[in-house]
Amino acid sequence: MAQPSNGVFPLLVGMITAATLSGAAVLVVLNSGCEDPGSYHEHDGVVELIGGCLRPSDLPVAPRETAEPPSPGSSDPFVAR
């Protein structure tokens, strides 16, 4: 009985796995239940998603830290004098 070469079985398993995962991804997207995919619009240099099935609570955003300017008498070496 002939043995297949060493690389055939891992290649075949990889291809089957990729096809299975791709099929599962397509089924998840088709069954997501979102009728309005939304669209991206740019205004004032900001890109915004208009429509779609996302709610603000779906995308938690960390608050931005505001940088305070150094005081005039600062010993910070990067402050222009």
HELIX and SHEET records of a PDB file:
HELIX    1   1 VAL A    8  LEU A   30  1                                  23    
HELIX    2   2 PRO A   56  ASP A   58  5                                   3    
SHEET    1   A 2 SER A  39  HIS A  43  0                                        
SHEET    2   A 2 VAL A  46  ILE A  50 -1                                        
END                                                                             
